[in-house]
Amino acid sequence: MTQLLNRAVFLDRDGVLNFPVVRDGKPYPPSTIEEFKIVPDAFDALSRLRRLNFSLFVVTNQPDVARGAQARSVIEAMHSVLLEGLPLDDVYVCYHDDRDSCDCRKPHSGLLRKAAAEHAIDLRRSYMVGDRWRDIDCGRAAGCTSILVDGGYAEELRQPPHFRASTLSGAADIITSLEAKETQVWAARRQPMQATF
């Protein structure tokens, strides 16, 4: 008997689950635990996704650790806030910078593939929700459906997302709608064929 794989929603951190620090139209991560504020709709949006039986994972680049601009302990404290306050399964972090040439730094899909291997996730039936081009390219590279939470930043995308939303709640609405349509399709396929004479 074939085991049915799990489905997941992968979520970028800054700009999706918490407010970024925006300077000159570009987003940056908060530098202190005091600056780290979860967006108001996060709990409700994730709870709705959880009711659809999705696993929920944070996948985030935090290169300031490799650059010496941030302590790993501060990042871990922020993630403790997320795990304590939101219905998340786990947090996957890349602490590298581009020069490290790792496969876990988005837009590479290493973090998603690691989570998929550890939690038996079907990436083709999963979603990547992010606010920057690296998130969209990462989701596409992994075979996920990509959703951009559009913060109106002064930077261009490299590839188009499958869908766009203005908030995390909007992204959850899109996923809910897509899942409802998929359920209807499968229900129709299971209907017995009616013979005509």
Secondary structure, 3 states (H helix, E strand, C coil): CCCCCECEEEECCECCCECCEEECCEEECCCCCCCCCECCCHHHHHHHHHHCCCEEEEEEECCCCCCCCCCHHHHHHHHHHHHHHCCCCEEEEECCCHHHCCCCCCCCCHHHHHHHHHHCECHHHCEEEECCHHHHHHHHHHCCEEEEECCCCCCCCCCCCCEEECCHHHHHHHHHHHHHHHHHHHHHHHCCCCCCC
